[in-house]
Amino acid sequence: MITRRDVLSTAAAAFAATYPAPRALAQPLSKTAHILTGFSPGFQDAMARLVAGQMSGYAETIVVENRPGAGGRIAVEALKNADADGSAMLFSPLGFMMFFPHVYKTLRYQPRDFTPVSTVASTPTLLTVGPKVPADVKTLADFVAWCRANPKLATFGTPGAGTTLHFLGTMLGRSAGFDFLHIPYQGGGAIQDLVKGVIAATVMPIGSSLGLVQSGDLRALATTGPRRCPFIPEVPTVREAGYPSLEDLTWFAFFVPAKTPAPIVDKLNAAIQAAVRTDEVRAGMAKLAVEPDTIAMEDFTRLIASESDRWKAIVQETGFVPTD
């Protein structure tokens, strides 16, 4: 079974062999291409527009549409019902395909309803603490000790219950032997309450708190990537801190309806990967604190399967009850 570490270590070689150089695309689609995202304008919307801006060779017009609601599921359902002619695609975290089937009782779609086209970027998660936690708590080991000594104060916030971030925090508590109480928020509410000292910690994407960590208002204790994050290289990984089971990356990728013809999928894959190689996209992603990360399509498909199996086991182990 392919692992995240395998994919990361072999991605560059696989990409070079499969796509040795940018190539001219066939005649652009005359029909407007729509990129659906599952959230309100913000981080993911910005990434989608960044890539779309460098895909002019794919379609004469490309429009990014925000379809927020139901944690992103509305956008996924819209793609399932869209024309399979290359004019509709979804830009989303992999969780929509490999995680949602394990936390919702019923979904109006299945991963087999879609064809994975290309990954675009990845980012680790960041464990951050605020003023509620004493200033002498500087490492993950310190924080675990503090949580054990102060069980009523050991709280963490995420953007919502039933998310991968929720489960990462829960796994930390289970692995370290303390009750880590989850406080779900919407939007950036968790970071706001962290700064105010309402909660002890957050488990969030790096970009959500990077500026506050750099300014000294918050303290970053660990990242979940397989290597140190270039945006905060002084912060150790969870593996270095003694919790390798928490290693995780959030991947962002494009999908199309399953019946989309292979030549169109190949053309779209080439357009996306060429866009990600441009200086404009790479500079834009750096501002968003994500790293460009494209892998070959066959590895992408195996990554989804591997991650689905991993998260299914995690969800079952924590005793989480799937919701509607």
Secondary structure, 3 states (H helix, E strand, C coil): CCCHHHHHHHHHHHHHHHCCCCCCCCCCECCCEEEEECCCCCHHHHHHHHHHCCCCCCECCEEEEECCCHHHHHHHHHHHCCCCCCCEEEEEECHHHHCHHHHECCCCCCHHHEEEEEEEEEEEEEEEECCCCCCCCCCHHHHHHHHHHCHHHCEEEECCCCCHHHHHHHHHHHHHCCCCEEEECCCCHHHHHHHHCCCCEEEEEHHHCHHHHHHCCCEEEEECCCCCCCCCCCCCECCCCCCHHHCCEEEEEEEEECCCCHHHHHHHHHHHHHHHCCHHHHHHHHHCCCEECCCCHHHHHHHHHHHHHHHHHHHHHHCCCCEC
